[in-house]
């Protein structure tokens, strides 16, 4: 999809009726993002239904949470979420929890639209991202983030994932 061939692109707040579609997209994005970091067996255990159940909860969070979906021609292709910091030693009061976009829409500007929906211009916040995710690192650097030297090893689908922290 290029700028010339873009169809109808909408970024809007997540609705509770989006849970099933978000679950499918979330599961697909995890496969596309983590296939080189997590075993195939662990990723195959990711259930769109389970992800949809999580989205039912996330969609109902309070006004401190910014959860948005990107739709192309009415179909969800990505999502983003930010809210209050979850870490005890958080370097900023707000955290970008996640941003995922189906691979086929990378490089179209939709990821930036998602980011802009969940983060106010110039807003200070932080995020954790897989250490071995150079595309995401470049995206966050373009948006004013820098690595602050913090790392953590997180349980992920029964395995471990090393993450690094970006701050702006």
C-alpha positions as CSV (number, residue, x, y, z in Angstrom):
1,X,0.0,0.0,0.0
2,X,1.5,3.3,-1.1
3,X,0.3,6.8,-0.4
4,X,-1.3,6.9,-3.9
5,X,-3.2,3.6,-3.3
6,X,-4.4,4.2,0.2
7,X,-7.9,3.5,0.8
8,X,-9.9,4.7,3.8
9,X,-7.6,4.9,6.8
10,X,-9.1,5.7,10.2
11,X,-7.5,5.8,13.6
12,X,-10.0,5.9,16.4
13,X,-10.5,4.9,20.1
14,X,-10.9,1.2,20.7
15,X,-14.5,0.1,21.3
16,X,-15.6,-3.0,23.2
17,X,-17.0,-4.4,20.0
18,X,-13.5,-4.4,18.5
19,X,-12.2,-7.1,20.9
20,X,-12.5,-10.1,18.5
21,X,-10.9,-8.3,15.6
22,X,-8.2,-6.9,17.8
23,X,-7.5,-10.4,19.2
24,X,-6.9,-11.7,15.7
25,X,-4.7,-8.8,14.7
26,X,-2.8,-9.0,18.0
27,X,-2.1,-12.7,17.6
28,X,-0.9,-12.1,14.0
29,X,1.3,-9.2,15.0
30,X,3.0,-11.3,17.7
31,X,3.8,-14.0,15.1
32,X,5.2,-11.4,12.7
33,X,7.2,-9.5,15.4
34,X,8.5,-12.3,17.6
35,X,9.1,-15.2,15.2
36,X,12.9,-14.7,15.5
37,X,12.9,-14.3,19.3
38,X,10.4,-16.8,20.6
39,X,10.0,-20.5,19.6
40,X,7.4,-21.4,17.0
41,X,5.7,-23.7,19.5
42,X,5.2,-20.8,22.0
43,X,3.8,-18.5,19.3
44,X,1.5,-21.2,18.1
45,X,-0.1,-21.2,21.6
46,X,-1.2,-17.6,21.1
47,X,-4.9,-17.7,20.8
48,X,-6.8,-14.9,19.0
49,X,-9.7,-15.8,21.4
50,X,-7.5,-15.2,24.5
51,X,-6.2,-12.0,23.0
52,X,-9.8,-10.8,22.4
53,X,-10.5,-11.5,26.1
54,X,-7.6,-9.2,27.0
55,X,-8.9,-6.5,24.7
56,X,-12.3,-6.7,26.3
57,X,-10.6,-5.6,29.5
58,X,-8.3,-3.0,27.9
59,X,-11.1,-1.3,26.0
60,X,-12.9,-0.6,29.3
61,X,-10.0,1.1,31.1
62,X,-10.5,4.7,32.3
63,X,-9.8,8.0,30.7
64,X,-6.1,7.9,31.7
65,X,-5.7,5.1,29.1
66,X,-5.4,5.9,25.4
67,X,-6.2,2.8,23.3
68,X,-6.7,3.3,19.6
69,X,-7.1,1.1,16.6
70,X,-6.1,1.7,13.0
71,X,-8.6,0.6,10.3
72,X,-8.1,0.3,6.6
73,X,-11.3,0.0,4.6
74,X,-13.1,-0.8,7.9
75,X,-10.7,-3.6,9.0
76,X,-8.4,-3.3,12.0
77,X,-4.8,-3.5,10.9
78,X,-3.0,-2.2,14.1
79,X,-3.4,-0.7,17.5
80,X,-1.7,1.3,20.2
81,X,-2.0,1.8,24.0
82,X,-0.6,4.1,26.5
83,X,-1.4,5.0,30.1
84,X,0.0,5.5,33.6
85,X,3.4,4.1,34.3
86,X,3.4,0.5,35.6
87,X,7.0,0.3,36.9
88,X,7.9,1.3,40.5
89,X,11.0,3.0,39.3
90,X,9.4,4.6,36.2
91,X,11.5,7.4,34.6
92,X,8.3,9.2,33.5
93,X,4.7,9.1,34.8
94,X,3.3,7.8,31.5
95,X,4.2,4.7,29.5
96,X,3.6,3.6,25.9
97,X,2.5,0.0,26.5
98,X,2.4,-1.3,22.9
99,X,2.1,-0.4,19.3
100,X,1.6,-3.1,16.7
101,X,0.8,-3.0,13.0
102,X,0.4,-5.8,10.6
103,X,3.6,-6.2,8.5
104,X,1.9,-5.4,5.2
105,X,1.2,-1.9,6.5
106,X,4.7,-1.1,7.7
107,X,6.1,2.0,6.0
108,X,2.7,3.5,5.2
109,X,2.5,6.1,7.9
110,X,-0.2,4.3,9.8
111,X,2.2,3.4,12.6
112,X,2.9,7.1,13.1
113,X,-0.8,7.9,13.1
114,X,-1.3,5.3,15.8
115,X,1.6,6.7,17.8
116,X,0.2,10.3,17.5
117,X,-3.2,9.1,18.7
118,X,-1.8,7.7,22.0
119,X,0.9,10.2,22.7
120,X,0.5,14.0,23.0
121,X,3.1,16.0,21.1
122,X,6.2,16.5,23.2
123,X,4.8,14.3,26.0
124,X,7.4,12.7,28.2
125,X,7.0,9.0,28.5
126,X,8.9,5.7,28.3
127,X,8.5,2.3,26.8
128,X,10.0,-1.2,26.8
129,X,10.8,-2.9,23.5
130,X,12.5,-6.1,22.5
131,X,16.2,-5.7,22.4
132,X,16.4,-7.4,19.0
133,X,13.7,-5.3,17.2
134,X,15.7,-2.8,15.1
135,X,12.7,-1.5,13.1
136,X,11.0,-0.5,16.4
137,X,14.2,1.1,17.7
138,X,14.4,3.3,14.6
139,X,10.7,4.3,14.9
140,X,11.1,5.3,18.5
141,X,14.3,7.2,17.9
142,X,12.6,9.2,15.1
143,X,10.0,10.1,17.7
144,X,12.4,11.5,20.1
145,X,13.2,8.6,22.3
146,X,16.6,7.5,23.5
147,X,17.8,4.4,25.3
148,X,18.4,5.0,29.0
149,X,20.5,1.9,29.6
150,X,17.8,-0.1,31.5
151,X,17.2,-3.7,30.5
152,X,14.9,-6.4,31.8
153,X,14.2,-10.0,31.0
154,X,10.5,-10.6,30.9
155,X,8.6,-13.9,30.8
156,X,6.9,-14.1,27.4
157,X,4.7,-17.1,26.4
158,X,6.6,-19.4,28.7
159,X,10.0,-18.2,27.5
160,X,12.1,-15.1,28.2
161,X,12.4,-11.9,26.2
162,X,15.1,-9.3,26.8
163,X,13.7,-5.7,26.6
164,X,15.4,-2.3,26.6
165,X,13.9,0.9,27.8
166,X,13.5,4.1,25.7
167,X,12.7,7.4,27.3
168,X,11.7,10.9,26.0
